[in-house]
Amino acid sequence: MQMPNNFSAPSHATLYELAQSDKWLDKLGELVRPAPVHNSEWYYDLLSPLVEKLNIWETTYYQVLNGKNAVLEWTRSTALRPFLQALEGDDVSKFEEEYAELLIEAYPQREDGSTLYPFSRLFIVGHTSED
């Protein structure tokens, strides 16, 4: 199996911190949840008794994104979506603007106008004696 493993990356951490700030806590705080992916040791402890051999690794893919705030565009369809859906009226644009500023600091554009976005994934392969 494979799963995203970038929930502690600035793209997500700043989103969660902003949602838990005094300004947004009442409207968005309940949307911040623990990371849905555990660390590799947790999966090892869970799965190793069930398989003969277990391979676990993490890979980081560097997405080369383009645009003024490319990471904002990237997260708009994933991590950011539930936060924007929970807001109404001017709050939608205000929250997005605040988040956008944080992302530009965390992921500055390169000289060529692109932005590198490290995207980590956790991979697990279990083998049984029947493999």
Backbone atoms as SQL, in Angstrom:
CREATE TABLE atoms (id INTEGER PRIMARY KEY, chain TEXT, resi INTEGER, resn TEXT, atom TEXT, x REAL, y REAL, z REAL);
INSERT INTO atoms VALUES
  (1, 'A', 1, 'MET', 'N', 0.840, -1.163, 0.000),
  (2, 'A', 1, 'MET', 'CA', 0.000, 0.000, 0.000),
  (3, 'A', 1, 'MET', 'C', 0.884, 1.224, 0.000),
  (4, 'A', 2, 'GLN', 'N', 0.315, 2.329, -0.386),
  (5, 'A', 2, 'GLN', 'CA', 1.012, 3.605, -0.321),
  (6, 'A', 2, 'GLN', 'C', 0.029, 4.673, 0.114),
  (7, 'A', 3, 'MET', 'N', 0.565, 5.670, 0.793),
  (8, 'A', 3, 'MET', 'CA', -0.302, 6.744, 1.273),
  (9, 'A', 3, 'MET', 'C', 0.480, 8.039, 1.399),
  (10, 'A', 4, 'PRO', 'N', -0.204, 9.169, 1.252),
  (11, 'A', 4, 'PRO', 'CA', 0.477, 10.457, 1.455),
  (12, 'A', 4, 'PRO', 'C', 1.031, 10.518, 2.874),
  (13, 'A', 5, 'ASN', 'N', 2.175, 11.149, 3.017),
  (14, 'A', 5, 'ASN', 'CA', 2.795, 11.237, 4.338),
  (15, 'A', 5, 'ASN', 'C', 3.399, 12.621, 4.550),
  (16, 'A', 6, 'ASN', 'N', 2.659, 13.633, 4.148),
  (17, 'A', 6, 'ASN', 'CA', 3.175, 14.999, 4.273),
  (18, 'A', 6, 'ASN', 'C', 2.319, 15.865, 5.199),
  (19, 'A', 7, 'PHE', 'N', 1.708, 15.251, 6.176),
  (20, 'A', 7, 'PHE', 'CA', 0.795, 15.993, 7.043),
  (21, 'A', 7, 'PHE', 'C', 1.527, 16.924, 8.013),
  (22, 'A', 8, 'SER', 'N', 2.837, 16.730, 8.167),
  (23, 'A', 8, 'SER', 'CA', 3.606, 17.661, 9.002),
  (24, 'A', 8, 'SER', 'C', 4.379, 18.668, 8.147),
  (25, 'A', 9, 'ALA', 'N', 4.217, 18.606, 6.845),
  (26, 'A', 9, 'ALA', 'CA', 4.870, 19.563, 5.937),
  (27, 'A', 9, 'ALA', 'C', 4.273, 20.953, 6.145),
  (28, 'A', 10, 'PRO', 'N', 5.009, 22.005, 5.793),
  (29, 'A', 10, 'PRO', 'CA', 4.476, 23.367, 5.962),
  (30, 'A', 10, 'PRO', 'C', 3.121, 23.577, 5.289),
  (31, 'A', 11, 'SER', 'N', 2.867, 22.934, 4.168),
  (32, 'A', 11, 'SER', 'CA', 1.582, 23.100, 3.482),
  (33, 'A', 11, 'SER', 'C', 0.413, 22.702, 4.373),
  (34, 'A', 12, 'HIS', 'N', 0.615, 21.711, 5.201),
  (35, 'A', 12, 'HIS', 'CA', -0.444, 21.244, 6.079),
  (36, 'A', 12, 'HIS', 'C', -0.327, 21.859, 7.480),
  (37, 'A', 13, 'ALA', 'N', 0.895, 21.895, 8.006),
  (38, 'A', 13, 'ALA', 'CA', 1.086, 22.420, 9.360),
  (39, 'A', 13, 'ALA', 'C', 0.625, 23.871, 9.479),
  (40, 'A', 14, 'THR', 'N', 0.940, 24.700, 8.489),
  (41, 'A', 14, 'THR', 'CA', 0.508, 26.097, 8.561),
  (42, 'A', 14, 'THR', 'C', -1.005, 26.217, 8.425),
  (43, 'A', 15, 'LEU', 'N', -1.594, 25.350, 7.633),
  (44, 'A', 15, 'LEU', 'CA', -3.054, 25.342, 7.498),
  (45, 'A', 15, 'LEU', 'C', -3.706, 25.030, 8.836),
  (46, 'A', 16, 'TYR', 'N', -3.200, 24.009, 9.518),
  (47, 'A', 16, 'TYR', 'CA', -3.766, 23.614, 10.804),
  (48, 'A', 16, 'TYR', 'C', -3.526, 24.684, 11.872),
  (49, 'A', 17, 'GLU', 'N', -2.336, 25.272, 11.866),
  (50, 'A', 17, 'GLU', 'CA', -2.039, 26.334, 12.836),
  (51, 'A', 17, 'GLU', 'C', -2.935, 27.544, 12.618),
  (52, 'A', 18, 'LEU', 'N', -3.138, 27.911, 11.367),
  (53, 'A', 18, 'LEU', 'CA', -4.017, 29.039, 11.065),
  (54, 'A', 18, 'LEU', 'C', -5.443, 28.750, 11.503),
  (55, 'A', 19, 'ALA', 'N', -5.921, 27.555, 11.216),
  (56, 'A', 19, 'ALA', 'CA', -7.295, 27.181, 11.597),
  (57, 'A', 19, 'ALA', 'C', -7.474, 27.160, 13.113),
  (58, 'A', 20, 'GLN', 'N', -6.402, 26.951, 13.845),
  (59, 'A', 20, 'GLN', 'CA', -6.485, 26.915, 15.306),
  (60, 'A', 20, 'GLN', 'C', -6.111, 28.253, 15.951),
  (61, 'A', 21, 'SER', 'N', -5.851, 29.262, 15.130),
  (62, 'A', 21, 'SER', 'CA', -5.536, 30.579, 15.676),
  (63, 'A', 21, 'SER', 'C', -6.795, 31.187, 16.297),
  (64, 'A', 22, 'ASP', 'N', -6.597, 32.162, 17.151),
  (65, 'A', 22, 'ASP', 'CA', -7.733, 32.794, 17.825),
  (66, 'A', 22, 'ASP', 'C', -8.791, 33.282, 16.841),
  (67, 'A', 23, 'LYS', 'N', -8.354, 33.812, 15.724),
  (68, 'A', 23, 'LYS', 'CA', -9.274, 34.385, 14.741),
  (69, 'A', 23, 'LYS', 'C', -10.190, 33.334, 14.114),
  (70, 'A', 24, 'TRP', 'N', -9.669, 32.111, 13.896),
  (71, 'A', 24, 'TRP', 'CA', -10.413, 31.105, 13.136),
  (72, 'A', 24, 'TRP', 'C', -10.841, 29.889, 13.953),
  (73, 'A', 25, 'LEU', 'N', -10.417, 29.790, 15.191),
  (74, 'A', 25, 'LEU', 'CA', -10.660, 28.596, 15.992),
  (75, 'A', 25, 'LEU', 'C', -12.136, 28.215, 16.079),
  (76, 'A', 26, 'ASP', 'N', -13.000, 29.180, 16.340),
  (77, 'A', 26, 'ASP', 'CA', -14.427, 28.878, 16.490),
  (78, 'A', 26, 'ASP', 'C', -15.055, 28.324, 15.210),
  (79, 'A', 27, 'LYS', 'N', -14.566, 28.778, 14.074),
  (80, 'A', 27, 'LYS', 'CA', -15.156, 28.362, 12.795),
  (81, 'A', 27, 'LYS', 'C', -14.466, 27.148, 12.186),
  (82, 'A', 28, 'LEU', 'N', -13.171, 26.961, 12.472),
  (83, 'A', 28, 'LEU', 'CA', -12.415, 25.924, 11.764),
  (84, 'A', 28, 'LEU', 'C', -11.652, 24.945, 12.659),
  (85, 'A', 29, 'GLY', 'N', -11.555, 25.255, 13.920),
  (86, 'A', 29, 'GLY', 'CA', -10.744, 24.431, 14.819),
  (87, 'A', 29, 'GLY', 'C', -11.118, 22.966, 14.834),
  (88, 'A', 30, 'GLU', 'N', -12.403, 22.682, 14.718),
  (89, 'A', 30, 'GLU', 'CA', -12.846, 21.277, 14.773),
  (90, 'A', 30, 'GLU', 'C', -12.434, 20.471, 13.540),
  (91, 'A', 31, 'LEU', 'N', -12.025, 21.156, 12.481),
  (92, 'A', 31, 'LEU', 'CA', -11.591, 20.451, 11.269),
  (93, 'A', 31, 'LEU', 'C', -10.166, 19.922, 11.376),
  (94, 'A', 32, 'VAL', 'N', -9.400, 20.423, 12.337),
  (95, 'A', 32, 'VAL', 'CA', -8.026, 19.973, 12.512),
  (96, 'A', 32, 'VAL', 'C', -8.057, 18.663, 13.279),
  (97, 'A', 33, 'ARG', 'N', -7.536, 17.641, 12.645),
  (98, 'A', 33, 'ARG', 'CA', -7.529, 16.304, 13.231),
  (99, 'A', 33, 'ARG', 'C', -6.100, 15.769, 13.229),
  (100, 'A', 34, 'PRO', 'N', -5.856, 14.753, 14.049),
  (101, 'A', 34, 'PRO', 'CA', -4.520, 14.137, 13.999),
  (102, 'A', 34, 'PRO', 'C', -4.240, 13.594, 12.600),
  (103, 'A', 35, 'ALA', 'N', -2.976, 13.525, 12.256),
  (104, 'A', 35, 'ALA', 'CA', -2.590, 13.008, 10.940),
  (105, 'A', 35, 'ALA', 'C', -3.184, 11.619, 10.735),
  (106, 'A', 36, 'PRO', 'N', -3.780, 11.373, 9.584),
  (107, 'A', 36, 'PRO', 'CA', -4.395, 10.072, 9.339),
  (108, 'A', 36, 'PRO', 'C', -3.393, 8.968, 9.035),
  (109, 'A', 37, 'VAL', 'N', -2.121, 9.314, 8.913),
  (110, 'A', 37, 'VAL', 'CA', -1.082, 8.329, 8.630),
  (111, 'A', 37, 'VAL', 'C', -0.148, 8.268, 9.843),
  (112, 'A', 38, 'HIS', 'N', 0.087, 7.054, 10.311),
  (113, 'A', 38, 'HIS', 'CA', 0.989, 6.848, 11.450),
  (114, 'A', 38, 'HIS', 'C', 2.435, 6.783, 10.966),
  (115, 'A', 39, 'ASN', 'N', 3.370, 6.747, 11.908),
  (116, 'A', 39, 'ASN', 'CA', 4.774, 6.609, 11.522),
  (117, 'A', 39, 'ASN', 'C', 5.063, 5.153, 11.143),
  (118, 'A', 40, 'SER', 'N', 6.204, 4.935, 10.518),
  (119, 'A', 40, 'SER', 'CA', 6.524, 3.608, 9.993),
  (120, 'A', 40, 'SER', 'C', 6.629, 2.558, 11.091),
  (121, 'A', 41, 'GLU', 'N', 7.091, 2.934, 12.272),
  (122, 'A', 41, 'GLU', 'CA', 7.184, 1.980, 13.378),
  (123, 'A', 41, 'GLU', 'C', 5.812, 1.448, 13.778),
  (124, 'A', 42, 'TRP', 'N', 4.809, 2.293, 13.752),
  (125, 'A', 42, 'TRP', 'CA', 3.441, 1.874, 14.093),
  (126, 'A', 42, 'TRP', 'C', 2.968, 0.793, 13.117),
  (127, 'A', 43, 'TYR', 'N', 3.198, 1.025, 11.826),
  (128, 'A', 43, 'TYR', 'CA', 2.789, 0.037, 10.822),
  (129, 'A', 43, 'TYR', 'C', 3.593, -1.250, 10.951),
  (130, 'A', 44, 'TYR', 'N', 4.859, -1.127, 11.284),
  (131, 'A', 44, 'TYR', 'CA', 5.676, -2.315, 11.476),
  (132, 'A', 44, 'TYR', 'C', 5.109, -3.162, 12.618),
  (133, 'A', 45, 'ASP', 'N', 4.858, -2.523, 13.753),
  (134, 'A', 45, 'ASP', 'CA', 4.323, -3.250, 14.909),
  (135, 'A', 45, 'ASP', 'C', 2.971, -3.881, 14.603),
  (136, 'A', 46, 'LEU', 'N', 2.160, -3.205, 13.825),
  (137, 'A', 46, 'LEU', 'CA', 0.846, -3.722, 13.471),
  (138, 'A', 46, 'LEU', 'C', 0.934, -4.903, 12.509),
  (139, 'A', 47, 'LEU', 'N', 1.786, -4.792, 11.505),
  (140, 'A', 47, 'LEU', 'CA', 1.779, -5.762, 10.408),
  (141, 'A', 47, 'LEU', 'C', 2.799, -6.890, 10.530),
  (142, 'A', 48, 'SER', 'N', 3.893, -6.682, 11.217),
  (143, 'A', 48, 'SER', 'CA', 4.950, -7.693, 11.249),
  (144, 'A', 48, 'SER', 'C', 4.493, -9.052, 11.791),
  (145, 'A', 49, 'PRO', 'N', 3.587, -9.115, 12.756),
  (146, 'A', 49, 'PRO', 'CA', 3.134, -10.443, 13.188),
  (147, 'A', 49, 'PRO', 'C', 2.289, -11.176, 12.140),
  (148, 'A', 50, 'LEU', 'N', 1.833, -10.455, 11.134),
  (149, 'A', 50, 'LEU', 'CA', 0.913, -11.041, 10.151),
  (150, 'A', 50, 'LEU', 'C', 1.589, -11.495, 8.866),
  (151, 'A', 51, 'VAL', 'N', 2.847, -11.103, 8.680),
  (152, 'A', 51, 'VAL', 'CA', 3.530, -11.409, 7.421),
  (153, 'A', 51, 'VAL', 'C', 4.911, -12.003, 7.701),
  (154, 'A', 52, 'GLU', 'N', 5.468, -12.635, 6.678),
  (155, 'A', 52, 'GLU', 'CA', 6.801, -13.220, 6.812),
  (156, 'A', 52, 'GLU', 'C', 7.896, -12.171, 6.637),
  (157, 'A', 53, 'LYS', 'N', 7.666, -11.247, 5.728),
  (158, 'A', 53, 'LYS', 'CA', 8.640, -10.197, 5.442),
  (159, 'A', 53, 'LYS', 'C', 7.883, -8.892, 5.230),
  (160, 'A', 54, 'LEU', 'N', 8.464, -7.806, 5.722),
  (161, 'A', 54, 'LEU', 'CA', 7.803, -6.508, 5.628),
  (162, 'A', 54, 'LEU', 'C', 8.805, -5.463, 5.157),
  (163, 'A', 55, 'ASN', 'N', 8.465, -4.763, 4.100),
  (164, 'A', 55, 'ASN', 'CA', 9.287, -3.660, 3.601),
  (165, 'A', 55, 'ASN', 'C', 8.493, -2.371, 3.793),
  (166, 'A', 56, 'ILE', 'N', 9.142, -1.395, 4.398),
  (167, 'A', 56, 'ILE', 'CA', 8.524, -0.083, 4.628),
  (168, 'A', 56, 'ILE', 'C', 9.535, 0.978, 4.222),
  (169, 'A', 57, 'TRP', 'N', 9.095, 1.940, 3.417),
  (170, 'A', 57, 'TRP', 'CA', 9.985, 3.026, 3.045),
  (171, 'A', 57, 'TRP', 'C', 9.179, 4.281, 2.744),
  (172, 'A', 58, 'GLU', 'N', 9.880, 5.383, 2.785),
  (173, 'A', 58, 'GLU', 'CA', 9.279, 6.671, 2.479),
  (174, 'A', 58, 'GLU', 'C', 10.037, 7.282, 1.305),
  (175, 'A', 59, 'THR', 'N', 9.297, 7.867, 0.400),
  (176, 'A', 59, 'THR', 'CA', 9.887, 8.537, -0.747),
  (177, 'A', 59, 'THR', 'C', 9.305, 9.943, -0.833),
  (178, 'A', 60, 'THR', 'N', 10.162, 10.877, -1.140),
  (179, 'A', 60, 'THR', 'CA', 9.711, 12.249, -1.339),
  (180, 'A', 60, 'THR', 'C', 9.855, 12.595, -2.812),
  (181, 'A', 61, 'TYR', 'N', 8.743, 12.943, -3.414),
  (182, 'A', 61, 'TYR', 'CA', 8.721, 13.394, -4.802),
  (183, 'A', 61, 'TYR', 'C', 8.711, 14.915, -4.786),
  (184, 'A', 62, 'TYR', 'N', 9.543, 15.518, -5.590),
  (185, 'A', 62, 'TYR', 'CA', 9.564, 16.968, -5.667),
  (186, 'A', 62, 'TYR', 'C', 8.732, 17.396, -6.872),
  (187, 'A', 63, 'GLN', 'N', 7.541, 17.877, -6.575),
  (188, 'A', 63, 'GLN', 'CA', 6.664, 18.379, -7.623),
  (189, 'A', 63, 'GLN', 'C', 7.172, 19.763, -8.025),
  (190, 'A', 64, 'VAL', 'N', 7.313, 19.975, -9.302),
  (191, 'A', 64, 'VAL', 'CA', 7.699, 21.296, -9.801),
  (192, 'A', 64, 'VAL', 'C', 6.412, 21.979, -10.242),
  (193, 'A', 65, 'LEU', 'N', 6.007, 22.978, -9.461),
  (194, 'A', 65, 'LEU', 'CA', 4.738, 23.656, -9.685),
  (195, 'A', 65, 'LEU', 'C', 4.984, 25.046, -10.256),
  (196, 'A', 66, 'ASN', 'N', 4.027, 25.535, -10.997),
  (197, 'A', 66, 'ASN', 'CA', 4.142, 26.865, -11.604),
  (198, 'A', 66, 'ASN', 'C', 2.972, 27.739, -11.177),
  (199, 'A', 67, 'GLY', 'N', 3.217, 29.032, -11.149),
  (200, 'A', 67, 'GLY', 'CA', 2.189, 29.990, -10.774),
  (201, 'A', 67, 'GLY', 'C', 2.631, 30.806, -9.584),
  (202, 'A', 68, 'LYS', 'N', 1.936, 31.904, -9.363),
  (203, 'A', 68, 'LYS', 'CA', 2.317, 32.835, -8.293),
  (204, 'A', 68, 'LYS', 'C', 2.325, 32.157, -6.928),
  (205, 'A', 69, 'ASN', 'N', 1.296, 31.408, -6.631),
  (206, 'A', 69, 'ASN', 'CA', 1.238, 30.663, -5.370),
  (207, 'A', 69, 'ASN', 'C', 0.794, 29.238, -5.698),
  (208, 'A', 70, 'ALA', 'N', 1.718, 28.497, -6.270),
  (209, 'A', 70, 'ALA', 'CA', 1.406, 27.170, -6.804),
  (210, 'A', 70, 'ALA', 'C', 1.001, 26.176, -5.727),
  (211, 'A', 71, 'VAL', 'N', 1.567, 26.281, -4.541),
  (212, 'A', 71, 'VAL', 'CA', 1.207, 25.337, -3.479),
  (213, 'A', 71, 'VAL', 'C', -0.225, 25.607, -3.002),
  (214, 'A', 72, 'LEU', 'N', -0.642, 26.853, -3.021),
  (215, 'A', 72, 'LEU', 'CA', -2.044, 27.160, -2.708),
  (216, 'A', 72, 'LEU', 'C', -2.961, 26.443, -3.700),
  (217, 'A', 73, 'GLU', 'N', -2.631, 26.516, -4.968),
  (218, 'A', 73, 'GLU', 'CA', -3.443, 25.842, -5.984),
  (219, 'A', 73, 'GLU', 'C', -3.442, 24.332, -5.757),
  (220, 'A', 74, 'TRP', 'N', -2.299, 23.782, -5.397),
  (221, 'A', 74, 'TRP', 'CA', -2.175, 22.345, -5.138),
  (222, 'A', 74, 'TRP', 'C', -3.079, 21.927, -3.973),
  (223, 'A', 75, 'THR', 'N', -3.038, 22.684, -2.885),
  (224, 'A', 75, 'THR', 'CA', -3.797, 22.304, -1.684),
  (225, 'A', 75, 'THR', 'C', -5.279, 22.664, -1.783),
  (226, 'A', 76, 'ARG', 'N', -5.623, 23.543, -2.690),
  (227, 'A', 76, 'ARG', 'CA', -7.016, 23.981, -2.829),
  (228, 'A', 76, 'ARG', 'C', -7.957, 22.794, -3.121),
  (229, 'A', 77, 'SER', 'N', -7.460, 21.807, -3.845),
  (230, 'A', 77, 'SER', 'CA', -8.315, 20.666, -4.187),
  (231, 'A', 77, 'SER', 'C', -8.175, 19.510, -3.198),
  (232, 'A', 78, 'THR', 'N', -7.326, 19.674, -2.181),
  (233, 'A', 78, 'THR', 'CA', -7.136, 18.589, -1.218),
  (234, 'A', 78, 'THR', 'C', -7.279, 19.112, 0.213),
  (235, 'A', 79, 'ALA', 'N', -6.161, 19.400, 0.855),
  (236, 'A', 79, 'ALA', 'CA', -6.159, 19.765, 2.275),
  (237, 'A', 79, 'ALA', 'C', -6.972, 21.015, 2.593),
  (238, 'A', 80, 'LEU', 'N', -6.930, 21.992, 1.715),
  (239, 'A', 80, 'LEU', 'CA', -7.613, 23.270, 1.967),
  (240, 'A', 80, 'LEU', 'C', -9.122, 23.183, 1.781),
  (241, 'A', 81, 'ARG', 'N', -9.581, 22.300, 0.941),
  (242, 'A', 81, 'ARG', 'CA', -10.991, 22.228, 0.559),
  (243, 'A', 81, 'ARG', 'C', -11.974, 22.214, 1.740),
  (244, 'A', 82, 'PRO', 'N', -11.830, 21.317, 2.712),
  (245, 'A', 82, 'PRO', 'CA', -12.830, 21.314, 3.802),
  (246, 'A', 82, 'PRO', 'C', -12.849, 22.598, 4.624),
  (247, 'A', 83, 'PHE', 'N', -11.713, 23.273, 4.711),
  (248, 'A', 83, 'PHE', 'CA', -11.655, 24.521, 5.469),
  (249, 'A', 83, 'PHE', 'C', -12.421, 25.628, 4.745),
  (250, 'A', 84, 'LEU', 'N', -12.241, 25.709, 3.447),
  (251, 'A', 84, 'LEU', 'CA', -12.964, 26.724, 2.675),
  (252, 'A', 84, 'LEU', 'C', -14.458, 26.420, 2.636),
  (253, 'A', 85, 'GLN', 'N', -14.812, 25.144, 2.569),
  (254, 'A', 85, 'GLN', 'CA', -16.225, 24.765, 2.535),
  (255, 'A', 85, 'GLN', 'C', -16.939, 25.075, 3.851),
  (256, 'A', 86, 'ALA', 'N', -16.191, 25.136, 4.927),
  (257, 'A', 86, 'ALA', 'CA', -16.788, 25.410, 6.240),
  (258, 'A', 86, 'ALA', 'C', -17.031, 26.900, 6.476),
  (259, 'A', 87, 'LEU', 'N', -16.496, 27.730, 5.600),
  (260, 'A', 87, 'LEU', 'CA', -16.628, 29.182, 5.757),
  (261, 'A', 87, 'LEU', 'C', -17.675, 29.741, 4.813),
  (262, 'A', 88, 'GLU', 'N', -18.116, 30.945, 5.134),
  (263, 'A', 88, 'GLU', 'CA', -19.113, 31.625, 4.296),
  (264, 'A', 88, 'GLU', 'C', -18.681, 33.055, 4.025),
  (265, 'A', 89, 'GLY', 'N', -19.196, 33.594, 2.945),
  (266, 'A', 89, 'GLY', 'CA', -18.997, 35.012, 2.616),
  (267, 'A', 89, 'GLY', 'C', -17.544, 35.415, 2.513),
  (268, 'A', 90, 'ASP', 'N', -17.240, 36.593, 3.068),
  (269, 'A', 90, 'ASP', 'CA', -15.894, 37.154, 3.010),
  (270, 'A', 90, 'ASP', 'C', -14.860, 36.312, 3.745),
  (271, 'A', 91, 'ASP', 'N', -15.308, 35.478, 4.685),
  (272, 'A', 91, 'ASP', 'CA', -14.371, 34.648, 5.432),
  (273, 'A', 91, 'ASP', 'C', -13.597, 33.700, 4.527),
  (274, 'A', 92, 'VAL', 'N', -14.223, 33.243, 3.450),
  (275, 'A', 92, 'VAL', 'CA', -13.553, 32.328, 2.526),
  (276, 'A', 92, 'VAL', 'C', -12.304, 32.997, 1.959),
  (277, 'A', 93, 'SER', 'N', -12.458, 34.177, 1.397),
  (278, 'A', 93, 'SER', 'CA', -11.311, 34.853, 0.790),
  (279, 'A', 93, 'SER', 'C', -10.315, 35.327, 1.845),
  (280, 'A', 94, 'LYS', 'N', -10.788, 35.740, 3.012),
  (281, 'A', 94, 'LYS', 'CA', -9.879, 36.202, 4.067),
  (282, 'A', 94, 'LYS', 'C', -8.986, 35.059, 4.558),
  (283, 'A', 95, 'PHE', 'N', -9.587, 33.907, 4.808),
  (284, 'A', 95, 'PHE', 'CA', -8.810, 32.761, 5.269),
  (285, 'A', 95, 'PHE', 'C', -7.812, 32.324, 4.197),
  (286, 'A', 96, 'GLU', 'N', -8.287, 32.256, 2.960),
  (287, 'A', 96, 'GLU', 'CA', -7.410, 31.833, 1.872),
  (288, 'A', 96, 'GLU', 'C', -6.244, 32.801, 1.685),
  (289, 'A', 97, 'GLU', 'N', -6.493, 34.093, 1.817),
  (290, 'A', 97, 'GLU', 'CA', -5.420, 35.088, 1.686),
  (291, 'A', 97, 'GLU', 'C', -4.372, 34.924, 2.779),
  (292, 'A', 98, 'GLU', 'N', -4.826, 34.685, 4.002),
  (293, 'A', 98, 'GLU', 'CA', -3.884, 34.490, 5.109),
  (294, 'A', 98, 'GLU', 'C', -3.051, 33.230, 4.896),
  (295, 'A', 99, 'TYR', 'N', -3.706, 32.179, 4.465),
  (296, 'A', 99, 'TYR', 'CA', -3.009, 30.917, 4.191),
  (297, 'A', 99, 'TYR', 'C', -2.031, 31.092, 3.028),
  (298, 'A', 100, 'ALA', 'N', -2.449, 31.815, 2.006),
  (299, 'A', 100, 'ALA', 'CA', -1.598, 32.049, 0.835),
  (300, 'A', 100, 'ALA', 'C', -0.297, 32.750, 1.232),
  (301, 'A', 101, 'GLU', 'N', -0.383, 33.729, 2.113),
  (302, 'A', 101, 'GLU', 'CA', 0.819, 34.439, 2.561),
  (303, 'A', 101, 'GLU', 'C', 1.777, 33.496, 3.278),
  (304, 'A', 102, 'LEU', 'N', 1.236, 32.620, 4.098),
  (305, 'A', 102, 'LEU', 'CA', 2.073, 31.658, 4.813),
  (306, 'A', 102, 'LEU', 'C', 2.752, 30.688, 3.848),
  (307, 'A', 103, 'LEU', 'N', 2.032, 30.294, 2.819),
  (308, 'A', 103, 'LEU', 'CA', 2.602, 29.367, 1.836),
  (309, 'A', 103, 'LEU', 'C', 3.721, 30.008, 1.027),
  (310, 'A', 104, 'ILE', 'N', 3.566, 31.260, 0.675),
  (311, 'A', 104, 'ILE', 'CA', 4.612, 31.945, -0.086),
  (312, 'A', 104, 'ILE', 'C', 5.903, 32.026, 0.736),
  (313, 'A', 105, 'GLU', 'N', 5.762, 32.219, 2.040),
  (314, 'A', 105, 'GLU', 'CA', 6.945, 32.223, 2.912),
  (315, 'A', 105, 'GLU', 'C', 7.576, 30.837, 2.974),
  (316, 'A', 106, 'ALA', 'N', 6.754, 29.818, 3.082),
  (317, 'A', 106, 'ALA', 'CA', 7.255, 28.446, 3.233),
  (318, 'A', 106, 'ALA', 'C', 7.780, 27.859, 1.930),
  (319, 'A', 107, 'TYR', 'N', 7.190, 28.274, 0.815),
  (320, 'A', 107, 'TYR', 'CA', 7.544, 27.727, -0.500),
  (321, 'A', 107, 'TYR', 'C', 7.786, 28.875, -1.482),
  (322, 'A', 108, 'PRO', 'N', 8.924, 29.536, -1.367),
  (323, 'A', 108, 'PRO', 'CA', 9.177, 30.671, -2.267),
  (324, 'A', 108, 'PRO', 'C', 9.399, 30.207, -3.704),
  (325, 'A', 109, 'GLN', 'N', 9.039, 31.074, -4.627),
  (326, 'A', 109, 'GLN', 'CA', 9.291, 30.781, -6.034),
  (327, 'A', 109, 'GLN', 'C', 10.792, 30.804, -6.303),
  (328, 'A', 110, 'ARG', 'N', 11.223, 29.954, -7.194),
  (329, 'A', 110, 'ARG', 'CA', 12.617, 29.902, -7.626),
  (330, 'A', 110, 'ARG', 'C', 12.845, 31.005, -8.665),
  (331, 'A', 111, 'GLU', 'N', 14.062, 31.194, -9.037),
  (332, 'A', 111, 'GLU', 'CA', 14.391, 32.234, -10.014),
  (333, 'A', 111, 'GLU', 'C', 13.668, 32.044, -11.329),
  (334, 'A', 112, 'ASP', 'N', 13.417, 30.793, -11.703),
  (335, 'A', 112, 'ASP', 'CA', 12.741, 30.526, -12.977),
  (336, 'A', 112, 'ASP', 'C', 11.217, 30.609, -12.874),
  (337, 'A', 113, 'GLY', 'N', 10.697, 30.975, -11.684),
  (338, 'A', 113, 'GLY', 'CA', 9.260, 31.115, -11.490),
  (339, 'A', 113, 'GLY', 'C', 8.567, 29.864, -10.992),
  (340, 'A', 114, 'SER', 'N', 9.280, 28.761, -10.900),
  (341, 'A', 114, 'SER', 'CA', 8.668, 27.525, -10.415),
  (342, 'A', 114, 'SER', 'C', 8.793, 27.422, -8.895),
  (343, 'A', 115, 'THR', 'N', 8.027, 26.529, -8.324),
  (344, 'A', 115, 'THR', 'CA', 8.065, 26.266, -6.891),
  (345, 'A', 115, 'THR', 'C', 8.255, 24.771, -6.702),
  (346, 'A', 116, 'LEU', 'N', 9.217, 24.405, -5.856),
  (347, 'A', 116, 'LEU', 'CA', 9.414, 22.993, -5.541),
  (348, 'A', 116, 'LEU', 'C', 8.549, 22.629, -4.348),
  (349, 'A', 117, 'TYR', 'N', 7.762, 21.576, -4.525),
  (350, 'A', 117, 'TYR', 'CA', 6.868, 21.119, -3.466),
  (351, 'A', 117, 'TYR', 'C', 7.210, 19.673, -3.138),
  (352, 'A', 118, 'PRO', 'N', 7.894, 19.447, -2.001),
  (353, 'A', 118, 'PRO', 'CA', 8.205, 18.078, -1.601),
  (354, 'A', 118, 'PRO', 'C', 6.925, 17.353, -1.176),
  (355, 'A', 119, 'PHE', 'N', 6.677, 16.228, -1.793),
  (356, 'A', 119, 'PHE', 'CA', 5.465, 15.458, -1.523),
  (357, 'A', 119, 'PHE', 'C', 5.890, 14.060, -1.100),
  (358, 'A', 120, 'SER', 'N', 5.724, 13.760, 0.176),
  (359, 'A', 120, 'SER', 'CA', 6.185, 12.498, 0.740),
  (360, 'A', 120, 'SER', 'C', 5.085, 11.440, 0.708),
  (361, 'A', 121, 'ARG', 'N', 5.501, 10.197, 0.430),
  (362, 'A', 121, 'ARG', 'CA', 4.577, 9.058, 0.454),
  (363, 'A', 121, 'ARG', 'C', 5.226, 7.933, 1.238),
  (364, 'A', 122, 'LEU', 'N', 4.401, 7.196, 1.982),
  (365, 'A', 122, 'LEU', 'CA', 4.852, 6.036, 2.742),
  (366, 'A', 122, 'LEU', 'C', 4.405, 4.782, 2.000),
  (367, 'A', 123, 'PHE', 'N', 5.328, 3.859, 1.793),
  (368, 'A', 123, 'PHE', 'CA', 5.052, 2.613, 1.081),
  (369, 'A', 123, 'PHE', 'C', 5.240, 1.435, 2.028),
  (370, 'A', 124, 'ILE', 'N', 4.360, 0.446, 1.914),
  (371, 'A', 124, 'ILE', 'CA', 4.451, -0.760, 2.731),
  (372, 'A', 124, 'ILE', 'C', 4.131, -1.956, 1.850),
  (373, 'A', 125, 'VAL', 'N', 5.018, -2.935, 1.883),
  (374, 'A', 125, 'VAL', 'CA', 4.795, -4.186, 1.156),
  (375, 'A', 125, 'VAL', 'C', 5.003, -5.332, 2.133),
  (376, 'A', 126, 'GLY', 'N', 3.978, -6.140, 2.283),
  (377, 'A', 126, 'GLY', 'CA', 4.076, -7.319, 3.149),
  (378, 'A', 126, 'GLY', 'C', 4.075, -8.577, 2.307),
  (379, 'A', 127, 'HIS', 'N', 4.932, -9.528, 2.679),
  (380, 'A', 127, 'HIS', 'CA', 5.029, -10.796, 1.961),
  (381, 'A', 127, 'HIS', 'C', 4.642, -11.935, 2.901),
  (382, 'A', 128, 'THR', 'N', 3.823, -12.814, 2.424),
  (383, 'A', 128, 'THR', 'CA', 3.474, -14.020, 3.193),
  (384, 'A', 128, 'THR', 'C', 4.261, -15.194, 2.624),
  (385, 'A', 129, 'SER', 'N', 4.199, -16.330, 3.281),
  (386, 'A', 129, 'SER', 'CA', 4.928, -17.508, 2.796),
  (387, 'A', 129, 'SER', 'C', 4.358, -18.010, 1.483),
  (388, 'A', 130, 'GLU', 'N', 3.164, -17.573, 1.120),
  (389, 'A', 130, 'GLU', 'CA', 2.536, -17.975, -0.132),
  (390, 'A', 130, 'GLU', 'C', 2.996, -17.131, -1.311),
  (391, 'A', 131, 'ASP', 'N', 3.749, -16.017, -1.064),
  (392, 'A', 131, 'ASP', 'CA', 4.192, -15.123, -2.146),
  (393, 'A', 131, 'ASP', 'C', 5.226, -15.788, -3.027);
